[in-house]
Amino acid sequence: MENKKGASLMQVIYLVGLVFMFCLSLTVADYEEMALESVVAEKNDGNNDMQTYIVWVQKPASQKFSAESHEDLESWYQSFLPETDANSNQLTKQRMVYAYHNVATGFAARLTPEEVKTMETIEGFVSARPEKILPLQTTHSPDFLGLHQGFGLWEATNYGEGVIIGLLDTGITPDHPSFSDEGMPPPPAKWKGKCEFNGTLCNNKLIGARNFKGVGKDQPPPGPPFDIDGHGTHTSSTAAGRFVEGASVFGQANGTAAGMAPKAHLAVYKVCSGFGCAEADILAALDVAVDDGVDVLSLSLGGPSLPFYKDVIAIGAFAAIQKGIFFSCAGGNFGPFNRSLSNEAPWILTVGASTTDRILKSEAQIGDDKNNHFDGKSLSQPQDFDSTVSLPLPLVYAGSVGNQPSAFCKKGTLENVEGKIVLCETGGGVTNIAKGEEVKRAGGAAMILMNQETDGFSTLAESHALPTTHVSYAAGLQIKSYISSTSSPTATILFNGTVIGDALAPRVAFFSSRGPNKASPGILKPDIIGPGVDILAAWPVSVDNATQSKATFNIISGTSMACPHLSGIAALVKSSHPDWSPAAIKSAIMTTADVLNLAGLPIVDQDQRPANVFAIGAGHVNPSKANDPGLIYDTQPEDYIPYLCGLNYTDKEIQIITQQKVNCSQVGVISEAQLNYPSFSIKIGSNESQSQYYTRTVRNVGPASTTYNLDLLVPHKMGMSVNPGVLTFTEVNQEITFHVEFIAQDGAGKDGVAFGQGYLRWVSDKHNVTSPIAVVFD
C-alpha cells in the first residue's frame, strides 16, 4: 500500500507542477481531488455514482452516416445509452453531454459504472473511461525573436493575414485593444464558426468565440466565453494580438505590445477555468474547431504522459492534422525533472519555455558593503522604497523566526519580523505571492525570495505585496551564510527597472518540462523552446490600478506563454507557405532552431550549464529562418499508422486515434525512430541491437540547384554512418532519401554516462538544416 500511495502522491505533485503559475495557490489536497476524481462536478438525477464518461465506439461497416447531417450518427450514439422508463427518450438525451463528429468516433455521457459495464456488451463498443480534469499549463519578445514592423518576416508574411488561429483556453476579453480589427480584412470564405458574444464584440479580428465550459447537449447555454481568469486573454494576444502602444505593468517593460501574427484571425473556444479543463469539453471544442475551418490550434494545457489512445489531446490533434491543421501545445511546467512532459505525440509541436534578454531587475545588497549584492527580479518596483524606510534594514531568515514551515513563509508561521527584510525560500506548497503576503501580515518591511536548489539561477518577475527581490539558490546560500556570520545582519533592496541585454538569453526556464518522451521514447521531445518567462500580454483587468483604459496587461510565466508564441510563428509560416503540411511547418521550425545564445555560447539551463536536448529539443525558435528552411522532413497522416503499430498498440487502440479500421499485420510495423521526424532519439541497451539503421527523406524547398554537405556531431560512445554524404538537388520539391546507421562502441552505457547527444546537419551555401540526436544508454 505504501508504494501505491507514493505513486499516487507523485502523480498529484506532477499535476501541480503542470498547472499554470496563477493556479499554484491551490493546495496539494485540491489537486489530489482533481487528479484522483475523474469527473467534473455536475448535476445528476440523484445518482451519486453518475459520472461523465468518454465512450469510444466503432461505426458499423453496414451503416453509412451522412456527412452533411449528424442526426443519424447522434441517434446511433444514443442507442448505447440506457433506457429506464416511459420517459426514456428524454432521459437518454439528458444523459448525452457531447456527440463527437470530427475528432473522435464516440461521445461523452453521464453514466454509472454499472451502466458502462452493460454497455460493453453492445456491438460497436470499444472502450469507456471517466473523464479527467487537465490543468492549464509582450512588449519585447517579438523584437527578441527578430520580428520588426515594416520589414523582415512580418512584412514578407503580411503579419499572418488570412490565417485563422484557434485557441482552447479560459476564454477571452473581447473588447481589449489587442483584439481590435482596425485595418483587418474579413475572415476567409471557408470560415464556418460562430460568435456567442452579443453585439459587435466579435469582429474581423476575433471572428469566433464559443463556450464549452460546463455545457452539454440539451443543457442550458453557459453564456458567452468571457475570460475571468486572464490566462486565455494572455495567450490569445501572445499568438495574434494587434499592436498596442504604451503597454506596461507597474511602469515596467514599456513598449508596444504585439502578438506573433498581428493580422491573423482569432477563434477562441473556452474549455477551462482556473481549476482546469474537462476532457469532454476539450474534445467537443476540437470537434467544432476542426469543422469551423481553423488553420492553427493552440493549447496551453495538458496532463501527465499517457498512451496516445488514452490522451484526448493527442486524439483530437490527429484528426486536426488530417485536415491540414497545425497543432501546438505547451510541454508542461514540471521541470527541471526528467520524463515530465505533456503532449508527447509526434503530430503535435511540443513547446518548452525560455527567457528573453529583458530583465525586470532588482538587487539584494547585504551589510554595509555596496559591492556585496546579488541580482534578482521583481515586477512591482516601488521607486520610493528608500525614502519611506531607513536603509539598510535588519535582515532575518524566515526559517529561524517561527515554527517548522516558516522557511517557506507559510500563512501564520512568521513572528518577530516587524520592520525587517525577511529571507523566504520558494516551494513548500506556497505561491511566491502568498509568501510576500505572509511577510506583510507579520509586519515585515520587505522580502528576499531565494530559489530551491533544483531551480538554480532561474528566477521570475512577479507582483508582490511588498518590496521584493527574487534571487538564485546560490545567492540565497550566501545570504544565509551572511546572516549566520553576524549578530546584526542588515540588507537593502534596490530596484533597477527594465534592463535589456542578458547575454545568456535565451536560457531554459527551470519549470519547463523535460524529456525523454515517456509515451514514445523513440521521438525526441520537447520539439522546440520559445519565450515563456516574464511575458507581457493582454489581461482582463488592471493589475496595478494605473489605468482606467481597456489597455490592461500582465506579466506572467509558463510553457502556457511559450506555446502561443510558436502557434503565432506557425501562422506566419503557414501564411507564407499555405500548401505546406503541419509536419512540414514543424520541420521548418525545428531544423532552423538556434542552439547558441546571444553570447554565441550553448544555451544554458537553470544551473547555467549547457542545456541538453531533453530540455531544448531542436533548440530555440528562429522565426525568420523557419520561413526559409531549405529542406523539410514531411510526414503524412497515414505514415503514423505503422509507427503506432510499432508502439505495440492493438488495432482497436489505434482505431481510437485514427477513426479508421487498422490491421497492423497488413500495414506493417516500423520502429519509433524510423518515422520521418526532424530529430533522432534512439536507445542502446542490452535488449537493443548495437547497430541501428534508419532512413530519412528530405524535400528541397530552397533553390532548385543546390548541394548539401554532411556535418556530424557524433554522440558519446557511438559511431555513425550516413549514406549518401552529399545531397544534390536539381529541382524544387525534389526528394532524396538518406540512410543513417548508429553503431554502439565498446563500453557504451557502461561508463556511467546515461545519454549522449549530437546532431546531423545538412549544409549548403545558404542553409543549415539541423536534426538533433539523443542516445539513451540503458
QUIJOBEL-V998164 format. One line per field, one symbol per residue. burial: I if it has 9 or more other ideal C-beta (glycine too) atoms within 8 Angstrom, else O. A space follows every 50 residues. Layout:
BEGIN
burial = ???
END
This chain:
BEGIN
burial = OOOOOOOIIOIIIIIIIIIIIIIOOIOIOOIIOIIOOIIIOOOOOOOOOI IIIIIIIIIOOOOOIIOOOIOIIIOIIIOIIOOOOOOIOOIIIIIIIIII OIIIIIIIIIIIOOIIOIIOOIOIIIOIOIIOIIIIIIIIIIOIIIIIOO OIIIOOIIIIIIIIIIIIIIIIIIOIOIIOIOOIOOOOOOIOIOIIIOOO IIIIIIIIIIIIIOIIOOOOOOOIIIIOIIIIIIIIIIIIIIOIOOIIII OIIIOIIIIIIIIIIIIIIIIIIIOIIIIIIIIIIIIIIIIIIIIIIIII IIIOIIIIIOIIIIIIIIIIIOOOIIIIIIIIIIIIIOIIIIIIIIIIII IIIIIIIIIIIIIIIIIOOOOOIIOIIIIIIOOOIOOOOOOIIIIIIIOO IOOOIIIIIIOOIIOOIOIIIIIIIIOIOIOIIIIIIIIIOIOIIIIIII IOOOIIIIIIIIIIOIIIIIIIIOIIIIIIOIIOOOOOIIIIIIIOOIIO OIOIIIIIIIIIIIIIIOIIIIIIIIIIIIIIIIIIIIIIOIIIOOOOOO IIIIIIIIIIIIIIIIIIIIIIIIIIIOOIIIIIIIIIIIIIIIIOIOOO OOIIIIOIOOIIIIIIIIIIIIIIOIIIIIIIIIIOIOIIIIIIIIIOIO IIIIIIIIOOOIOIOOOOOIOIIIIIIIIIIIIIOOOIOOOIOIIIIIII IIOOOIOIIIIIOOIIIIOIOIOOOOIOIOOOOIOIOIIIIIIIOOOIIO OOIOIIIIIIIIIIOOIOIIIIIIIIII
END
